[in-house]
């Protein structure tokens, strides 16, 4: 089996593992896949979902960072990372990512980013933090 065939098999398997909630197996396939294709943003996206579902949001953030290095205009990437930052208590970074997602102007993601940003602003207001916008 050549690298291309192995990569495709690993990619399919990782997605199937995510669908069947076998997140650790998905991570293992993604790890191997990243050895073969280290600049594949889709693999980082898949693995960050698995990390998040396992409750390891710090690892999910790391993979989301790598995804965004490769896909810097992904409103979905910024929106998802904003949610991860909110979960981990980093409200300012979450708010910054919401604003970044909205600046990309992706109508499919804007509603999510606006909703999350509104929530973050209300949380900040209740906690006494000043808003930056």
Secondary structure, 3 states (H helix, E strand, C coil): CCHHHHHHHHHHHHHHHHHCCCHHHHHHHHHHHHHHCCCCHHHHHHHHHHHHHCCCHHHHHHHHHHHHHHCCCCHHHHHHHHHHHHHCCCHHHHHHHHHHHHHHCCHHHHHHHHHHHHHHHHHHHHHCCCCCC
